């Protein structure tokens, strides 16, 4: 909402629900994009820019209902020509129908879609078809298009969360950064790990010479990365169906981790090479699927949604004789703490503490025996006198 201030050119704007909690400079970028950051900083520094009558800084956050006092618009310099914004291409009826068919959950704050394999999350070089390009079809009754809050690799299928407002996006981003959100993946991997329930803790970094397109394990320069895996069912020693949970969010984390322990994801030639492909009618497509996402809802409670498997993955499970009902039988919140590095440290500390107690008890026992023998000797001595 905009009004005049004392019949001057000073403007007033009321912060809406969709802008609740965002930075002031971000508010200007959304609603007054022609005002540069330097101008906003100067207005704030000189006291011309105020929120509810108080001086503010560009990095301060605004709340719904607050009133922004904004100075008059400054005349544009003649030599500066604004670059026209590139309009998003109009979606066809088929594209709109396709986008709507992906929706598996919708409420006032969130949408969850079941992303098919082969569809990128965002555009890039030579990538013209992607989820981001379909978001106009998923606006429904909201004021704006939904927002991406996390990503899935192009060849990874499954549950992808979208926020329907800036406030919801901020809440979801906080859940992901604080690791309270839980994501469960299903994968078909080559071979069978010797430990059926394990934690992989290997730091990851961009592999030099690949333009950032490939990651690798780097003990010296890599960022911490932690993934849990649990074997659901095995097909002899040939392959197994596993549940994966990433506890950090590094690029290609699950794919690199499983390849690093010698069990690449079926269809992942990028990290598993030719060993990542099985014969016997098993699809060469990637067998990595975001089965479930659970995250705190901005309005209270939780969003907990599961996405059905793509056809090629389901057919591979059937070909290998796996029982699909077993996939959801593992408890989400059960974590073998002893399998983590922190758990191992605490376990070692507890063992050391127990040993110290035992040694202390032995010393006390010996001291007690000595005092007992000494006491009897003294008593006998006194009695003799």
C-alpha positions as CSV (number, residue, x, y, z in Angstrom):
1,X,0.0,0.0,0.0
2,X,1.3,3.5,-0.9
3,X,0.2,6.9,0.4
4,X,1.5,10.5,0.3
5,X,3.1,12.0,3.4
6,X,1.7,15.5,4.3
7,X,0.8,16.1,0.7
8,X,4.5,16.0,-0.3
9,X,6.3,13.5,-2.6
10,X,7.4,11.4,0.4
11,X,5.8,7.9,0.1
12,X,4.6,5.4,2.6
13,X,4.3,1.7,2.2
14,X,2.7,-0.9,4.5
15,X,4.6,-4.2,4.8
16,X,2.5,-7.1,3.6
17,X,2.3,-10.7,4.8
18,X,4.5,-12.0,2.0
19,X,7.3,-9.6,3.1
20,X,7.2,-10.4,6.8
21,X,10.7,-11.0,8.1
22,X,12.7,-10.0,5.0
23,X,15.6,-7.5,5.0
24,X,14.8,-3.9,4.2
25,X,17.2,-3.8,1.2
26,X,15.4,-7.0,-0.1
27,X,12.1,-5.2,0.2
28,X,13.3,-2.4,-2.1
29,X,14.6,-5.0,-4.6
30,X,11.1,-6.5,-4.7
31,X,9.0,-3.4,-4.8
32,X,11.2,-0.5,-5.9
33,X,13.8,-2.2,-8.0
34,X,14.8,1.1,-9.6
35,X,16.2,2.3,-6.3
36,X,19.8,1.2,-6.0
37,X,21.3,-0.3,-2.8
38,X,23.6,2.8,-2.6
39,X,20.6,5.0,-2.6
40,X,18.8,3.0,0.1
41,X,22.0,3.1,2.2
42,X,22.3,6.9,1.8
43,X,18.6,7.4,2.7
44,X,19.1,5.3,5.8
45,X,22.3,7.0,6.8
46,X,20.7,10.5,6.5
47,X,17.6,9.5,8.4
48,X,15.3,10.0,5.4
49,X,14.3,6.3,5.4
50,X,12.2,5.2,8.4
51,X,10.1,2.3,9.6
52,X,7.3,3.2,12.0
53,X,9.0,6.5,12.4
54,X,12.4,5.0,13.5
55,X,15.7,5.2,11.8
56,X,16.8,1.9,10.2
57,X,19.7,0.3,8.4
58,X,19.4,-1.6,5.0
59,X,20.1,-4.9,6.8
60,X,17.3,-4.5,9.3
61,X,14.3,-6.8,8.9
62,X,10.7,-5.6,8.5
63,X,7.5,-7.1,9.9
64,X,4.0,-7.3,8.5
65,X,2.0,-4.2,9.3
66,X,5.0,-1.8,9.7
67,X,4.9,1.4,7.7
68,X,7.9,2.4,5.6
69,X,8.6,6.1,5.0
70,X,10.4,6.4,1.7
71,X,11.8,9.7,0.2
72,X,10.6,10.9,-3.1
73,X,11.8,9.0,-6.2
74,X,15.1,10.5,-7.6
75,X,15.1,11.4,-11.3
76,X,16.8,8.9,-13.4
77,X,20.1,9.9,-15.0
78,X,19.7,10.5,-18.7
79,X,22.6,8.3,-19.7
80,X,21.3,5.3,-17.7
81,X,18.9,3.2,-19.7
82,X,17.1,0.5,-17.8
83,X,17.5,-3.0,-19.3
84,X,14.1,-4.5,-20.0
85,X,13.3,-7.5,-18.0
86,X,13.2,-10.7,-19.9
87,X,9.6,-12.0,-19.9
88,X,9.1,-15.6,-19.0
89,X,7.7,-17.7,-21.9
90,X,4.0,-18.3,-21.8
91,X,3.2,-21.9,-20.8
92,X,1.1,-24.1,-23.0
93,X,-2.0,-25.9,-21.9
94,X,0.0,-29.2,-22.0
95,X,2.8,-27.7,-19.8
96,X,0.2,-26.4,-17.3
97,X,-1.5,-29.8,-17.1
98,X,1.9,-31.5,-16.7
99,X,3.0,-29.2,-13.9
100,X,-0.3,-29.7,-12.1
101,X,-0.1,-33.5,-12.4
102,X,3.2,-33.4,-10.4
103,X,1.5,-32.0,-7.3
104,X,1.2,-34.5,-4.4
105,X,0.6,-32.0,-1.6
106,X,-0.8,-28.4,-1.4
107,X,-1.7,-26.1,1.4
108,X,-1.6,-22.3,2.0
109,X,2.2,-22.3,2.6
110,X,3.6,-25.2,0.7
111,X,3.4,-27.4,-2.4
112,X,5.2,-30.7,-2.8
113,X,5.7,-32.1,-6.3
114,X,6.9,-35.6,-7.3
115,X,9.7,-34.5,-9.8
116,X,10.2,-37.0,-12.6
117,X,13.8,-38.1,-13.5
118,X,15.3,-36.2,-16.4
119,X,13.6,-32.8,-15.4
120,X,16.1,-30.3,-14.0
121,X,15.2,-28.2,-11.0
122,X,16.6,-25.0,-12.5
123,X,17.8,-23.9,-15.8
124,X,21.3,-23.6,-17.0
125,X,23.5,-23.9,-20.1
126,X,21.5,-25.9,-22.7
127,X,18.8,-26.6,-20.1
128,X,15.5,-25.1,-21.2
129,X,13.0,-27.5,-19.5
130,X,13.0,-27.3,-15.7
131,X,10.8,-27.0,-12.6
132,X,11.5,-23.3,-12.2
133,X,10.1,-22.7,-15.7
134,X,6.8,-24.4,-14.7
135,X,6.2,-22.6,-11.5
136,X,3.7,-20.1,-13.1
137,X,1.4,-23.1,-13.5
138,X,1.5,-23.8,-9.8
139,X,0.4,-20.4,-8.5
140,X,-3.2,-21.5,-8.0
141,X,-5.1,-19.0,-5.7
142,X,-1.9,-17.5,-4.3
143,X,-0.7,-13.9,-5.2
144,X,2.6,-15.1,-6.7
145,X,4.3,-18.1,-8.1
146,X,5.8,-20.6,-5.6
147,X,9.5,-20.5,-4.8
148,X,12.2,-23.2,-4.9
149,X,13.7,-23.9,-1.4
150,X,16.0,-26.9,-2.2
151,X,17.0,-28.9,-5.3
152,X,17.2,-32.4,-6.7
153,X,19.6,-33.5,-9.3
154,X,18.2,-33.7,-12.8
155,X,18.3,-37.5,-12.9
156,X,17.0,-37.9,-9.3
157,X,13.3,-38.2,-8.9
158,X,11.0,-37.6,-6.0
159,X,9.6,-35.2,-3.4
160,X,10.5,-31.5,-4.0
161,X,9.3,-28.8,-1.7
162,X,8.0,-25.4,-2.9
163,X,7.2,-22.4,-0.7
164,X,4.1,-20.4,-1.6
165,X,5.3,-17.1,0.1
166,X,8.5,-15.4,1.1
167,X,7.7,-16.1,4.8
168,X,7.2,-19.8,4.2
169,X,10.4,-19.9,2.1
170,X,12.3,-18.3,5.0
171,X,10.9,-20.8,7.5
172,X,11.7,-23.8,5.3
173,X,15.3,-22.5,4.6
174,X,15.8,-22.2,8.4
175,X,14.7,-25.8,8.8
176,X,17.1,-27.0,6.1
177,X,20.0,-25.0,7.5
178,X,19.3,-26.2,11.1
179,X,19.0,-29.8,10.0
180,X,15.5,-30.2,11.5
181,X,14.1,-31.2,8.1
182,X,14.4,-34.9,7.3
183,X,14.8,-36.2,3.7
184,X,14.6,-40.0,3.0
185,X,15.9,-41.3,-0.3
186,X,15.6,-44.8,-1.8
187,X,18.4,-46.1,-4.0
188,X,19.4,-49.3,-5.7
189,X,23.1,-49.8,-5.4
190,X,25.7,-52.3,-6.8
191,X,26.8,-55.0,-4.3
192,X,25.9,-55.1,-0.6
193,X,27.7,-53.2,2.1
194,X,29.3,-55.3,4.8
195,X,27.7,-53.1,7.5
196,X,23.9,-53.0,6.9
197,X,23.3,-49.8,8.9
198,X,26.2,-47.3,8.6
199,X,27.2,-43.7,8.6
200,X,29.5,-42.3,6.0
201,X,31.5,-39.2,7.0
202,X,33.7,-38.1,4.1
203,X,34.4,-34.5,3.3
204,X,33.5,-33.4,-0.2
205,X,34.9,-30.7,-2.6
206,X,34.6,-29.8,-6.3
207,X,36.8,-32.0,-8.4
208,X,39.5,-29.8,-10.2
209,X,39.3,-29.7,-13.9
210,X,35.6,-30.5,-14.1
211,X,34.3,-26.9,-14.0
212,X,32.5,-27.7,-10.7
213,X,30.3,-30.3,-12.4
214,X,31.7,-33.2,-10.4
215,X,32.5,-33.7,-6.7
216,X,35.1,-35.9,-5.0
217,X,36.2,-36.9,-1.5
218,X,38.9,-34.5,-0.3
219,X,40.2,-35.1,3.2
220,X,42.2,-31.8,3.3
221,X,40.1,-29.2,1.5
222,X,36.6,-30.8,1.5
223,X,33.6,-29.6,3.5
224,X,32.1,-32.0,6.1
225,X,29.5,-34.3,4.6
226,X,27.6,-37.0,6.5
227,X,25.2,-39.6,5.1
228,X,23.4,-42.5,6.7
229,X,22.5,-45.7,4.8
230,X,20.4,-48.7,5.8
231,X,20.0,-51.9,3.7
232,X,16.3,-52.6,3.1
233,X,16.7,-55.8,1.0
234,X,19.4,-57.6,-0.9
235,X,19.6,-59.6,-4.1
236,X,22.3,-62.0,-3.1
237,X,25.6,-60.1,-3.5
238,X,24.6,-58.6,-6.8
239,X,22.7,-55.5,-5.6
240,X,20.7,-54.1,-2.7
241,X,17.9,-51.7,-2.1
242,X,19.0,-49.0,0.5
243,X,17.5,-46.1,2.4
244,X,19.7,-43.0,2.4
245,X,19.5,-40.0,4.7
246,X,21.7,-36.9,4.1
247,X,22.6,-35.1,7.3
248,X,24.4,-32.4,5.3
249,X,23.5,-30.9,1.9
250,X,26.6,-31.1,-0.3
251,X,26.2,-31.3,-4.1
252,X,25.9,-35.0,-5.2
253,X,26.5,-36.1,-1.7
254,X,24.7,-39.4,-1.7
255,X,26.1,-40.4,-5.1
256,X,29.7,-39.6,-4.1
257,X,29.4,-41.3,-0.7
258,X,28.0,-44.5,-2.0
259,X,30.5,-44.7,-4.8
260,X,33.3,-44.0,-2.3
261,X,32.5,-47.0,-0.2
262,X,32.4,-49.2,-3.3
263,X,28.6,-49.4,-3.9
264,X,27.7,-46.9,-6.5
265,X,24.0,-46.1,-7.2
266,X,22.7,-48.1,-10.2
267,X,22.7,-45.9,-13.3
268,X,25.1,-43.4,-11.9
269,X,27.9,-43.6,-14.5
270,X,29.3,-40.2,-13.5
271,X,30.5,-41.6,-10.2
272,X,30.4,-45.3,-10.6
273,X,31.6,-45.7,-14.2
274,X,30.6,-48.9,-16.0
275,X,30.3,-50.8,-12.7
276,X,27.2,-48.7,-12.0
277,X,25.1,-50.6,-14.6
278,X,23.5,-54.0,-14.1
279,X,22.5,-56.5,-16.7
280,X,19.4,-58.6,-16.8
281,X,16.8,-56.1,-17.8
282,X,17.7,-53.4,-15.2
283,X,17.2,-49.9,-16.5
284,X,20.3,-47.8,-17.1
285,X,18.5,-44.7,-15.6
286,X,19.5,-43.3,-12.2
287,X,18.0,-45.3,-9.3
288,X,17.9,-42.5,-6.7
289,X,14.5,-41.3,-5.5
290,X,13.6,-38.7,-2.9
291,X,11.0,-40.9,-1.2
292,X,9.9,-38.7,1.7
293,X,10.3,-35.3,3.1
294,X,9.3,-34.2,6.6
295,X,9.6,-30.6,7.7
296,X,8.1,-28.2,10.2
297,X,5.1,-26.3,8.8
298,X,5.2,-22.4,9.2
299,X,1.7,-22.5,10.7
300,X,2.5,-25.3,13.1
301,X,2.6,-29.1,12.9
302,X,4.6,-30.8,10.1
303,X,4.5,-31.5,6.4
304,X,5.2,-35.2,5.9
305,X,4.9,-36.4,2.3
306,X,6.0,-39.5,0.4
307,X,6.5,-39.6,-3.4
308,X,5.8,-42.7,-5.5
309,X,8.6,-44.4,-7.4
310,X,9.1,-43.7,-11.1
311,X,8.3,-46.6,-13.4
312,X,11.9,-47.7,-14.1
313,X,12.8,-47.9,-10.4
314,X,9.6,-49.8,-9.5
315,X,10.2,-52.2,-12.4
316,X,13.8,-52.8,-11.2
317,X,12.7,-53.7,-7.7
318,X,10.2,-56.1,-9.1
319,X,12.8,-57.7,-11.4
320,X,15.1,-58.3,-8.5
321,X,12.3,-59.7,-6.4
322,X,12.2,-57.0,-3.8
323,X,9.1,-56.5,-1.6
324,X,8.1,-52.9,-1.9
325,X,6.2,-52.9,1.4
326,X,9.5,-53.2,3.2
327,X,10.7,-49.8,2.1
328,X,8.6,-47.8,4.6
329,X,9.1,-50.2,7.5
330,X,12.3,-48.5,8.9
331,X,11.7,-46.0,11.7
332,X,12.7,-42.5,10.6
333,X,14.0,-41.2,13.9
334,X,16.1,-44.2,14.9
335,X,19.7,-43.3,14.5
336,X,22.6,-45.6,15.6
337,X,24.5,-43.0,17.4
338,X,27.4,-45.3,17.9
339,X,28.0,-45.3,14.1
340,X,28.7,-41.5,14.1
341,X,32.1,-40.0,14.8
342,X,30.7,-38.2,17.8
343,X,29.1,-41.3,19.0
344,X,32.4,-43.2,18.8
345,X,34.2,-40.5,20.7
346,X,31.6,-40.5,23.4
347,X,31.7,-44.3,23.6
348,X,35.5,-44.3,23.9
349,X,35.3,-41.6,26.6
350,X,32.7,-43.7,28.5
351,X,34.9,-46.8,28.3
352,X,37.9,-44.8,29.6
353,X,35.8,-43.3,32.4
354,X,34.7,-46.8,33.4
355,X,38.3,-48.0,33.5
356,X,39.3,-45.1,35.7
357,X,36.5,-45.9,38.0
358,X,37.6,-49.5,38.2
359,X,41.2,-48.5,38.9
360,X,40.0,-46.0,41.5
361,X,37.8,-48.7,43.1
362,X,40.8,-51.2,43.2
363,X,43.0,-48.5,44.9
364,X,40.3,-47.8,47.5
365,X,39.9,-51.6,48.1
366,X,43.6,-52.0,48.7
367,X,43.7,-49.0,50.9
368,X,40.8,-50.3,53.0
369,X,42.5,-53.7,53.4
370,X,45.7,-52.0,54.6
371,X,43.8,-49.8,57.0
372,X,42.0,-52.9,58.3
373,X,45.2,-54.8,58.9
374,X,46.8,-51.8,60.5
375,X,43.9,-51.2,62.8
376,X,43.9,-54.7,64.2
377,X,47.7,-54.4,64.8
378,X,47.3,-51.1,66.7
379,X,44.5,-52.6,68.8
380,X,46.6,-55.5,69.7
381,X,49.4,-53.3,70.6
382,X,47.3,-51.0,72.9
383,X,45.8,-54.0,74.5
384,X,49.2,-55.5,75.3
385,X,50.2,-52.3,77.1
